[in-house]
């Protein structure tokens, strides 16, 4: 199948399986350091997969991970990928005060820049937790020196979502873009087309059709995301979790890597900063 000429943004949210928001009621934050991390081996597999397909991507990385695995940070940037921020401790923006949110994003940015030697331009809120009630988060991001965010998911969801938000990249503050993860629009509703659990739930052909629709009908670059733990079928199973959380977290983990192989072959992919920031700069230069 011929690839679309539009280059889409491939993004990875670098967190370990025990840091997922849905598992927070079952795994206290105080236990994180006592759990065996699997993120290093999983990111290494992802880097090898990207290298195989000659794809560059953006890694939204937790400061907590970077602090403990600096070699992982160097491997990401040495591979030509963009290092971006996922905050420090995977706390939802909607659960923090403005002061605490600023401290989190500023410390994560500084840590990632010190370890990588590169400017960190992008941020993604854990669980897409910027919405109508905390739009002040954009003021914090601007003040901290970020140049773009990818923190809004324009859908209805029980944990997040801002369905009436713009579907594509737009300016939210002077010098700050919001680049929402991708939705497809039909039947007067936004439908998830960005990856994550939906990519594991739906047949691959559906995900491919949704992304092609965004490229062909909307003529826009898509933003796709996944997590390192989603390729790790052998990760520990957490006991006592509710049925919905178990279904969402463990569904089709054994199929994710194979589907990613097809995704990388079927579409053209690149880094968030090179697709959206350079595009925004070029647009300004034309006027």
N, C-alpha and C positions, 0 to 999 in steps of 0.2 A: 504494500500500500504506500502511495506517495505521501511524504510528509507535507503538512501545511506550511506555507512560507512564513507564517507568523511565528515568532519565537515566544514561547511561554515561559513563565517563571516557575522553576522547581525549587521547593523549599522544604527543609527538614527542621522540625522542632526537636532540638537535642535535649532530651530529658530521659530518665530511666523509668522502668516500668512501675516502680514504687512511688513515683512522684506525680502520677496522673491524678488530676483533680477528682475524678470519680472515685478513686480509691482512698482519698484523704480521710474519710470517716473510719477506715479500717486499718490504716497505717499511720500512726502518729509521726509527726515530723521529727521527733526526738529519736526515732528508730532508724532514720535514713542512714546514718553513719555505720550502723551495725549490720546493714544488709549488703550482700555481695552485689556490687555494681556489674552490669552487663553492657553498659553503654559503649565502652571502648571497643569491644569486639564487634558490636553491631554497627557502629559508625565506620569501622574499618571495612566491613563488608559493603557498606553503602559507597564508600570512597572507591573501592575496587569496581563496583558496579558502574559508577559514573565514569570512571576512567575507561572501562571497557567500551562504553558508548560515546566517549569524547564529549561528555556533558559537564557543564559547570552549573553550580547550584548555590543557593543561599542557606546557611545553617544558622537558624535562630537558636542560640545556645544559652543555657542557664549559667549564671555566674557560679553557682554552687558546683556545677560540673567542671567548669573551666578551672576553678581554684584547685580542684583535686586531680585533674587530668590535663596539665598544661601541654603534654605531648600531643594530646588529641587536638588541641587548638592549633598547634603548629602543623599538624598533618592536614587540617582543613585548609589553612591559608597556603601552605606549600603546594597543595593540589590546585591552586588557582581559583578556589571557591570564595564566596563572600562570607565573612563572619559577621553576624548580626546578633542582637540582644533579645533574649527571652525573659529579661529580668534576672534577679539574683536567685530567689528562692521559690519560684513557681507559686507565688501568691496571686490570686486574682486581683486585678486592678479594682474591681467592684467591692472587694473586701477590705481595702486599705483607705486610710485618710489621704488627703492630698499630700500632706507632709511625708507620710510613710511611703507613698507611691514614688514621690520624687527621690527619696533616699534610695529606694530599691533600684530604680532605673539608672540613677547616676552612678551608684557603686558598681553595677553590672557593666555599664559602658566603660568606666575607667579600668576595671579589672580586665575586660576583654581586650582593650586597646593596649594595656601594659604587656599582656602575654603575647599578643600577636604582632605588635608593632604597626598595626593598621588602624585607620579611622573606622569606628563602628557607626554606620549611618542609619541602620534600620532597627526597628523594634517590633516585636509581636507580643501582645498581652497574653498570658496564660488563659486558655479556654476562651479566647476572643472576648475578653471581659471589659471592653470599652463599649458603652452604650449611652442611651439618652440621659441616664442619671449621673454619669461621671465624665461628661465631655471635657471637664477641667483637666483630664489626663493629657489632652493635647497641649494645653498650656505648659504642663510639666515636661513633656517631651521636647517641645520647642526650647524651653529654658535649659534643658540638659544637653542640647546640641544635636539631637537626632534630626535627620533630614526626611525620613519617611517612617510610617507605621503601617502594619498590616494586621490590624487588631479588631476589625469589625467583620462579622459574618452576616450578610443581609438576608437572613432566613429566620423562621420561627423555630425555636428549639427550647427544650425544657431547662437547659443550663445556660444558654447564651442566645444572642441574635438581636438584630436590629433590622427588621424586614423592610422598613421604609427608607433605609439609608441608600445612598447612591451605590450602584453595583460596580462601578469602575473607578480608577484612580482619580482623586480630586484633591484640591488644596483645602486643608482644614485650618491652617495658620500660615502666616507669612513664612515661606521657606520650609513648610512641612506638608508632605503629601500623606493622605490615607489611601492605601492600596488594598481594598477588601479582597478576601479570598473569593473565589469565583462561584457565581450562581448562573444558572440558565433560566431564562424567563419564558414561560408559556402558561396558558390557562390563567392569565392574570396573577401569577404567583411566581416567586423566586424558588428555584429548586437547587439543592446542593450539588455542586459539580467540581468540588475542590480536593477530594481525597479523604484522608482520615478513615473513620469508621464506615462512611458511605462507600468508599472505594472497596472495602472488604465485604460489605453487605451486598452490593449490587453486582450482577455479572459484569465482567470487564467490558463487554460490548456496549453496555449502557453508559459507563463512564466515558468511553471513547466517543460515543455519539453526543453526549452532553458537551464535552470539550470542543468537539468539531463544530457544534452549533454556535458556541461562543466565538470561535475563530471565524466561521463562515458567515453567520447571520449578523452578529454584533461587530465583526471585524476588530475584535479586541484580543489582546494577549490574556491568557488565563493565568491564574495563580493556583498552583497545586501544592498540597502539603501532605506530609506523613511523618511518623515518629520512628526512631530506631527500634523501639520495642515491638513495632508492628511486623518486623521481619523475624522475630525471635519466638518461634513456636515453643522452644524449650525453657522459656522463662518460668520461674516459680509460680504456681497457682496459689492465689490468696484465698485462704479458707474463710468461710462465713459471710461472703459478700452476697448481696441480693441478686436475684435472677437477672434483672435488667442490666445491672452493671457487669455481671459475668458474661452475658450475651454480647454486650457492646465491646468489652475489652478483648475477649478471646476468640471472637468469631473469625474464622478463616485466616488466622495468623500463618498457617502453613501454605497459603496461596499468595501471600502479599508479594514476596520477592519475584515470583514468576510473573505476576501481573505488572510489577514495576518494569521488568524486562520488556514487556510488550509496550508499555507506555513510553518508555525511552526510545523505542524503535519507531513508534507511530507518530510522534510529534517532535518538533524542535524545541529545545530547552535552553535556558540561560539563567543568569543571576538577576535578582531583583534590582540591584542598583544600576546595572547596565541597561536593563530594559526600561525601567520607569524614570529614574533620575536623569539619565542621558536623554530620554525622550522629552521630558519636561524642559530640560535646558535647551534642546533643539527647538522646541515650540516657542519658547520665550525669544530665542535669537531671531526667529522669523518675523517677529512683530516689533 
